[in-house]
């Protein structure tokens, strides 16, 4: 089912990494009837507010990109928040999209839905075949519930709700919070702050902390306070043999491998799926038991976290030392998606990792 250019499109989570990319992509393609709401305007955790929104606005299409997201530390620390908020958002939006007669909905999941020790590359059919990675179990279960909710509503009510599972994403509007961000934006920020520190660029550090305070510390903090908070996150000055140097301590061994997709590519994939892929296309050949109709979205290749760190170090221009804290957890060793289903449906990624990080770092510095 093609999208009507005049149809009303609601993007839940339009300020996020993928949601903002979807807005840009739709506008570039000539879609003008786009509805977005801030959390202050529409709290997706509030069932009555969501019900009223759908009853009043009656959108034709919905991109469900809103979610509570975070890195390994945040997922493990705020387990209750991650499972409650994500399931609540999904329940409210998916159910009321059905009740309001939405023509099509696209639900965004995550590659962490797959078992911890999955065969590589990961096919869609590997879902629910083994136990999940413990540190992000709450988030994963919420996202699996979203996939199953879309499938179940399609099967029972004849809706056209499609689920896509992105690999690790990065891009404009990423989260650079040192406690809660994912690995790639965290590395960019740490390398940038490390570069400022080794060059004694205190103005750069102050500007960075003013833009994104760390535990309440801004650029108004004293140099000693700034040094302390940076050291807490592994960015510190060391003296070796009388030589001043800067080092950055990173979690784990650096050996795990990860795949990264630019959010502009992800947005393109989402709009492509909304325009050209229906639930009926995904159930062909499934027989009586319809499951695993979700679609992996990725680039189909990965690199180690250590290789990623060295690439970012080179792009940022940080010349200090990278130290790996082997006492900290690595998480899943490899999460490489099999992207053949989406490829067969007609879409492949186009932004290379080096090119993508260079673009993102340029935007970060600005």
N, C-alpha and C positions, 0 to 999 in steps of 0.2 A: 504494500500500500504506500503510494507516494504521499509525502506530506504536502498539504495545501499551503501555498505561499501566504495565503491570507489567514490561515488558521491561527488560533491563539495558542501560544506555547509558553508553558510555565516551567521555569528552571529553578528547582529547589537546590539551594547551595550555590547561588550565582557568584558569590565572592570567593569561593574556594578555588583550588588549583584547576580542577577539571571544569567546574561550573563556569568560571570566568572565561575559560577557553571555548566552551560551547557557545556562550553569548557572542564572542568575537567571530567564531566560525559561522554561526547562523546569520549574523549581520552582513558578513562578507558574501554570503550566498543569497542575500536579498530578502531574508525573512525580517519582517518589521513588527509583527504583532507579538512582541515578547513581553511576558509578565515576570517581574522579579520582586521579591520581598525580602527586606532585611529581617533579622531575628526579632528586632523590636517591633516590626510591623506584623510579622506572622511567626509565632513560636510553634515550630513543627512538633514539639513535644505535647502541645495542647490539642487534644482530640477535637474539642468543640470549635476551637479557632480554625483548625484545618477543615472541619466539616463545613463551617460557614464560608470559608474561602472558596472551596470548590462549588458550593451551591450558588454563590454570588458571581464568581468569575467564569465558571464553566469552561475551563481550558480544553482545547482539542487534543493537545499533546503535552506530555510531562517528561522532563528529564529529572530523575531523582538522583542528584549528585550530592545532596546534603548528608553529612555524617559526622560523627565525632571520630577524629583520627589522631594518630600519634605514633611515635617510634616505640622501640622495644621497652624502654624504661616506662613510658607513659602507659602502654598497654598492660604491663605487669603490675604497675602501681595502682591504677584507677580501674581495676577490673569490673567493679559493679557499675561504674559510670558508663563504661564502654558497652556493656551488654544491655543495660537498661535504655540508655538514650538512643542507641542505634535501632533496637527493636521497636521502640516507641515511635520514632520518626517513620520507619518503614511501614508499620501497621497503620498509622494515621494516613500517610500519603497514598499508599497502594489501595487501601480499602475505600477511601473517599474518592479516589480517581475512578474506581469501579462504579461506585454509587452515582457519580456525576456523569457517567457515560463517556469518559475519556476514550478517544479513538485508539491511542497508542501511548504506552509508557516505556521508558528505558530506565532500568535499574542498574546502578553501578555498584559492583561488589569489590572484591580484592583477591589477589592471588593467594593470600594467606588462608583461604578457605580449604586449601588442599592439605592432606596429611603431611606430617613432619618428614617422614622418610619416603617421599614419593619417588617412583621411577622418573628419570629425566629423559627428554623434556616432558612436562606434565600435560597430559591429555585431560579434556573435560570429564571423561569417564572415570578418572581416578578419585572424584569427589566421594567422600564418606567411605573410603576403602580401608582406612587405618586411623590412628590417633593423631590429633592436631599438635602443633608446636605449643608447649605449655604457656609461654610468655604472652602470646596473643590469642589464647583460646576464647576469651569472652567476645572479642571483636569478631573472630572467625565464625563463631556460632551465630552471632547476630546476622552476619552477611549470608551465611548458609540459609538462615530462616527467610531472608529476603528473596533469595533465589527460589526457594520452595514455595513461598507465598505467591510469587508471580506465576510459577508453573501451575499451582493449584487453582488460582483464579482463572487462568486460561482454560484449564481442563473442566472446571465446574461451571464457569460463567461465560466462556467463549470470548474472554478479553484478549487483547493483543499486547501483552506485557513481555518485553524482551530483557534479558539480563546479560550484562557484559562484565568480564572479570579482568581488570587491568593488571599488568605487572607493576613493579615499582615505578612511580611517576615523579617527575620533577618539572619545573618550569616557572613562568611568571606567577606571582601571588602565592609562592610556596611558603611554608611555615619554617622560619629560621630560629625558632625558640630553642635555645641550647639544651633544655631539658626534654622537650616534647617533640622535636622535629625528627624527620627520617634521616637516614644516613647521608644522602647526597647533599641536601641543603645544610646539614650540620657541618659536613666537611668543608663546604664553601665558606661558611661563616668563620669556622675555626681557622682555616688557612688565611683568610683575609685579616682577621684580628691578629694572628701570628705574624703576618707580614708587617702590619702596622707596628706591632710590638718590637720586632727586630730592627725596624727602621726608626724607632722612637717617635713614631707618628701619633702623638697623643691626640691631636685634633681629629684624626681619622677614627680613633677609638671612641672619643667623646661623641662624635657624630653618630657612630654605629650604636652606642648605648642609648643615645637620645631617641633614635629611631626605634630601637628594639631593646628596652630595658631588660636586664638580667636580674631576676629575683629582687626587683625594685630599684636596682642600681642604675642610674643614668649617667650621662656625661658630666653631671655636677658633682659626682663622687670625687674623692681625693685620688691621687695617683696610687697611693697605697691600697685604697679600697678597690680600685679597678684591677690592680695586680692580683689582689686576693681572689676576686670573683672570677677572673680569667683563669687563675691557677686551679680553682675548684673544678673548672671544666677542661683541665688538662693543657691550658695554654700558658707557658711560663718561660721566664728567663733563667738560663742556667749558666754557670761559670765552670768551664772545663780547661784546666791548665792555664788559668789566667785569662782565657778567651771568653768573651761574652757571646752567648748563643741563645737561640730561642728553640724550644721543643714543644711538640704537641703530642699528648698522650691520647691514644685512641682505644676504644673498647675491643676486646677479643684478640684473635690472632691475625686477622686480616685475610684468612684463607677462604672463608665462605664466598660463594659466587652469587652475584646478583645481576639481574637484567633490568635495564632502565629505559623508560619510554618518555619522550617529551610530551608535556600536557597538550601542546598544540596538535600533535599526532593523535593523542587520545581523543581530543575534541572532534577531530576529523572523523575518527572511527565511530564515535557516538552518533554524529549527524548522519554518517553513511548508513549505520545500522537502522536509525530511525526512518530514513528515506527509503531504504531498499531491502531490509530484512524483516520478515514477519515471523510470528511464532509458528505458523504453519510450515514455513521453510525449514524449521529446526526439528520438527517431529517426524519428518519423512524417514521411514525405515526403522522407527523406534518400536513398532509393534504395539502390544497391549500395554506394556509398562513404559510410560513416557517419563524420562528423567534425564538429567544432565543436558538440558537444552540451552544452558548458558554458553557464552562465547568468550574464549580467551582473547585478550588484546595485548600484544607485546611486539617485540622486534625479532625474537627467535634466536638471540645470542646473548651471552653474558660475559662477565669478567669478575675477577676476585676483588674484594673490598680493598685489598692492598694495591692492586692495579688501578682501581678507581681513585684511591687517595693520591697516588703518584701522578695521575693525569690531572687531577684538580690542583695539586701542588704546582705543577708545571704551568697550568693556565693562569693561576692566581699570581705566581711569581714568588711564592714563599720558599726560602732557601734553608730553613732550619731543619731540625731532625723530627722524624715521625717515630714515636715509640708505641709499641703495642702492649696493652695490658692483658696478658694471658689469663689473669684471674677472672676477668669479666666474661659473661656468656657470649657465644658467637651467634646464637640463634640457629635456624635451619641452615645446613651446609649449602644447599643449592636450591634455587627456585626458578628454573628456566621453563617458560611456558611453551607448549606446542601450539603454534598459531596457525596450523594448517586449515582449521575450520574457517577462520575469518579470511584467510588467503583464498580459499575456494569460493567464498562468498563475494570476493572481488576487491578486498582492501588489504594493503600492506603499508607499514610505516615508512617514512621518507627522511626523517631527521637523524643524522648520525650522532653518536654520543659526544664526541669532541666538539662538533659544531654546536650541539645543543647546550653543552655546559658553557662554552664561550659566550653564547647569547645570554644565558641566565646570569653569568657572573657580571657581564657588562651591565645588565639591568640592575643587579644587586648594588654595584658600586654607584650607579646613578641615584 
